[in-house]
Amino acid sequence: MSWISRLFLALTCALVSTTAAPAHSILLESTPGAGASVRAPAAVALRFNNRVEKPLSRLRLVGPEGRTVPLSVDPGGDADRLTAAAPPISAGKYHVEWQVLSSDGHVVSGRFSFTVVP
């Protein structure tokens, strides 16, 4: 193998390894679960497929009357999880709206619903 072939191979390998970027954050699971019927939760927790930037992430709880309550993200815990204490809530359908800054630098958002039963 000539030195030019070796150089080309080395540069190709280096280029391939540096262009592989982490994927956008994907919500893997939540508590309460999407579509679940639960008693009033004490907290809302989300787990993603990769690290998220907690200081730049947001969680909101939207109640049955459309009232929005921002939730304070706990800065501790695992880097792939967002957790926030939930305020006292009554029975009804709720939506959790989330927005995170992925480890790849992209902002990703989503929404899921759950129902609080008496």
ChimeraX attribute file (.defattr): number of C-alpha atoms within 10 A of each C-alpha:
attribute: neighborCount
match mode: 1-to-1
recipient: residues
	/A:1	5
	/A:2	7
	/A:3	8
	/A:4	9
	/A:5	10
	/A:6	11
	/A:7	11
	/A:8	12
	/A:9	12
	/A:10	11
	/A:11	12
	/A:12	11
	/A:13	11
	/A:14	11
	/A:15	11
	/A:16	9
	/A:17	10
	/A:18	8
	/A:19	8
	/A:20	8
	/A:21	9
	/A:22	12
	/A:23	13
	/A:24	20
	/A:25	23
	/A:26	15
	/A:27	18
	/A:28	12
	/A:29	14
	/A:30	17
	/A:31	16
	/A:32	23
	/A:33	16
	/A:34	15
	/A:35	13
	/A:36	15
	/A:37	16
	/A:38	15
	/A:39	14
	/A:40	18
	/A:41	14
	/A:42	14
	/A:43	14
	/A:44	21
	/A:45	19
	/A:46	19
	/A:47	20
	/A:48	19
	/A:49	15
	/A:50	18
	/A:51	19
	/A:52	26
	/A:53	17
	/A:54	20
	/A:55	11
	/A:56	12
	/A:57	18
	/A:58	18
	/A:59	24
	/A:60	20
	/A:61	21
	/A:62	17
	/A:63	18
	/A:64	14
	/A:65	9
	/A:66	10
	/A:67	9
	/A:68	15
	/A:69	14
	/A:70	15
	/A:71	20
	/A:72	15
	/A:73	20
	/A:74	14
	/A:75	14
	/A:76	10
	/A:77	9
	/A:78	11
	/A:79	14
	/A:80	19
	/A:81	24
	/A:82	26
	/A:83	22
	/A:84	19
	/A:85	14
	/A:86	18
	/A:87	15
	/A:88	9
	/A:89	13
	/A:90	15
	/A:91	15
	/A:92	15
	/A:93	17
	/A:94	22
	/A:95	19
	/A:96	23
	/A:97	18
	/A:98	19
	/A:99	17
	/A:100	25
	/A:101	20
	/A:102	25
	/A:103	17
	/A:104	14
	/A:105	14
	/A:106	12
	/A:107	16
	/A:108	16
	/A:109	17
	/A:110	12
	/A:111	14
	/A:112	15
	/A:113	17
	/A:114	18
	/A:115	22
	/A:116	17
	/A:117	13
	/A:118	9
